[in-house]
Amino acid sequence: NWSVVDNFLTDSFSKDTILNSDMETYYYFDTPDAAPEELIRHISETFNELEFMLVFSPEGNKTGRIQEYLNGELISYEDLSDEDIAYWFGEPLEECM
């Protein structure tokens, strides 16, 4: 169990790669239920030299969170401000609902 019931919604999936001094790859997708925390933890354990960041906002909820994983462990987390949610999800909270 990866903490989700269904797969991500295929029409919501996209990938973006940023190359600076470090390479960062972002995958964006929507799921019909909870954030895939257990999946990210497992992938982080498997690829234990990479850092993983999970940013999520439960649908219909005016909150959000950012979590970072390394070697299968949650190494940091913080609740998102309204501005952070607008940055990550592209719309104000009132429009997300």
Steps between C-alpha positions, in 0.01 A plus 500: 500500500655829385243717685292549186204302368524580128771604257574863425266664252682451169390829346655684797850354465791715384876517542735798521878486528712792619873496442716728711797390703280210612239318299146514631209314346142575595206270438155650534188290535162489669367202690134444580578448868791544746856607422727202417716536810583129534592476132740794528649350817556167320655662191722708727617183673573333166686801353661589831747761375227721352283747687127491436251775569125447518277807481129445545172662585205271566208580271238715667740586780650844559832355616810363337828345599850451365695192613857401417633145505850353491588130526140407579473746789294815534772761562291819506147627460308823527148623447457719195389862519230634267777649282682165485184321393439760229862453382491120489144454377458814293180630653382649826351266758150636450512383136640157589183397672 
